[in-house]
Amino acid sequence: MRILIVHTYYKMHGGEDAVVQNETELLQSDGHEVELMDFRNASSTFSKVLLMAFNPNVYFKVIKKIKFFRPDVVHIHNLHYAGTAAVLYAARRMKVPIVMTIHNYRLLCPSGSLYFDDQLFLKSLEESFSWSAVKRGVYQQSKAITFWLALTNYLHRKIGTWGLVDSMIFLGDHSKKIFEQSGLLNVNTKTFLKPNFTNQKKFVHANDTGNYYLFIGRLSEEKGIKTLLKAFENHSEALKIAGTGPLSGFVLEAVERSANIEYLGQLSKTEIEKMIDGAKALIFPSEWYETFGMVMIESFSLGKPVIAADLGNVPSIVKDQINGITFLPGNAQELREKLFEFDNLDNQAKQKLASGALMSYKKYYTPEVNLKRLIHIYSDTLTNRETVMGR
């Protein structure tokens, strides 16, 4: 199969970019012909922002690429904002089926995350035009750019742009339901659930229960950092924190106050693997509607349970008392109680959670499982397009 993958890279490398690389390499390893057509947001210019709704240059580039490569399917990951909806119109003009992975909520709200000002921001889901988002400047703290993005989304929704997508892939059931209830999806658009995957990590201390808890991720409000630090402040258990972000100073202040908290800074992939392998459990306290969390399945691949906030797509990954423990998001006291609960489990119970974590990985998050699911989605999309065209 010939697959053209389209992705717009953010200024800073993130999870979406890693997924694109992983899926590209996975498909190529299975013998498929894959080409990546990428766009960049690194050089933000006025013209790029102005053409956020539709970039004619992108439109003709995509048509040229399709004529040359002749793909069976176009798989889009991110269009915001340099790619633009021009990619969709070019693919449709060339009669190539379109698959799109939904990594965030950008099509529904200018915030992209349904989170703003340290709390969930769901107003855009209730409005036909995101006026509340505009008034608060949820995108880059700018009312002007937020308005332009909101208007872009509104117009594309009105003219049925997103209906050009043949199949949408969601990473979890919660985000899939939000999109289905939004009214954005076209009646002919097929929807699929397919989580991300990770390669299995190497075991170093396979039977070691660890001697510290671990957080890995962006140090920002929506990731639940403040809740995490409050729960561990002057706690008897050790917490190690890896990552960078706007709240790094806040983390350093907590380290000064509490001897049990250690800040590791930004770690390499190998260092992250070693830290997970030596931990009791991973803490995932996110307070926004996460569409996915790669670090959770990386933890599973090492047989480490996850203690996670029960929010968004997380409950479809972390099953309470099966491969981890869940707690109320933003509730530091309950997190402390869950830590106490975990620490007081006997070795057999802890091993059961560890085995559940590894079993979850093998069942849902291996490259082999993901490849099978992805090829099924492509094949189903092609068959459906042929059926629709034949009517």
C-alpha positions, 0 to 999 in steps of 0.5 A: 500500500502507498501511504502519504502522511501529512503533518505540520510540526510545532515549534517544539517537538511533542507527542504528535511528532513522535507518533508520526515518526513511529507510525511512518517507520512501522508502516515502512518496516511492513513493506509499505511505501510511505512518504511524509509531507511535512509543514513547519510552524517554526517560522511564524510569519504574518502571511502564514497566520493570514492564510490559516484558513486556506493556503493556496501554495499548500493546495498546489504542493499537495496536488503535485505530490499526489500526482508524483507519488500516487498514494492509495490513501492520505493520512493526516495528523496535524494541519494547524496551522501551516498545513491548513485545510487546503490539504483536504481539498487537494486530496479530494480533488485528486480523489484520494481517500483521507484518514485523519488522526485526531490528536487534540480538540483544535477543530472544536475550540481555538484552545486546542485542549479545552483547557484555559486559565488553570481549568477545563474550558468547555464553552466552545462545545456549547456555542456555534461560534466560539465567542467565549474563547475569543473574549478570553484570548485562549489562543496565545493570549491573543483575542485577535488571533483567537478570533481568526482561528475561531472564524476559520473553524466556523467557516470550515464547519459551515461549508462542510470541510471536515466532511471531506475526511473519509475516516477519523481515528480517535485515540480514546472513547472519551474524545470520540464521544466529544466529537460525535456530540459536537455535530462536526462529523459528517454522517458518511465519515467513519470513526475508529478507535486506535490508541498509540503504541510504543516499542517494548522497553528493556527490562533491567530490574524486572522484579524490582518494585522500586523505591520512588514514584515518578512523574514525567512530562511537561511542567504545566498547570494542565498536567496537574503539577501543583496537585502532584506537589501538594500531595507529596509535600513533606511526604514519607515517600520519594518523588522524582520529577522529569521534564521542563515547562513554565512551572519548573520554577514552582517545582524547584521551590517545592524541592527546597521545601520538601527533601523527598522531592527531586527534580531531574530536569529534561532526560533522554529516552534512555534515561527515562526508561531507566527511571521508569524501570526503577520506580514503584509506579508512574504518577499521571495527574493530568487535569485536562482531557488528555487524548492520550499519554505516551508515558503511561504505555511506556510504563506499562511496557516495563511492567510498572503500574500507573496512578492516574487522574480519572479524566478524559481518555485516561480511564480507557488506559488505566483501569483501577486495580487492574493495571494501576490506580485512579483518583479524582483529578485535582484532588491532592488529598485523594492522591495522598490516600491512593499513595497510602493504599498502594504502599500498603499493598502486599507484594502479591497485590503489587505484582498483580498490578505490575502483571496487569500493566504488562498485559495491557501493553501486550494486548493493546499497545505493541507495534504489532497490534497497532499495525494490524489496526492501522492497516484495517482502517486503511483497507476499510476506508478504501472499501467504503470509498469504493462503495460510496463512489459506486452508488 
